[in-house]
Amino acid sequence: MRLKDDQIGKLGEKVLADLTAAGQIVLKKERGIVLAAIKEAVRADIKAEEDLEKDTANLLEQTLRSMRGGDADIDRHKMLRMIKEKLAKDRKIVL
């Protein structure tokens, strides 16, 4: 999922406001620093998911090429999902 910077900012504000209002966090640093850290964490998560998508597609194509035309009976969508789940598990990414 691709989010624009202003959307990431709004998401960060919402997360910080909700956690603070619920009393689940107490800020030990300036609010701006905490907000910047939340936004960076969201960006890093989005980047990790984008990398996962690219690697999954590449691995699927390599697998299909190695089968040399024997992919007529393969459900590409199912195989893509299986590869993605495996890579996500290996990389400790929650889908």
Secondary structure, DSSP 8 states (H G I E B T S, - for coil): ----HHHHHHHHHHHHHHHHHTTS---SS-HHHHHHHHHHHHHHHHHHHHHHHHHHHHHHHHHHHHTTTTTTT--HHHHHHHHHHHHHHHHT---
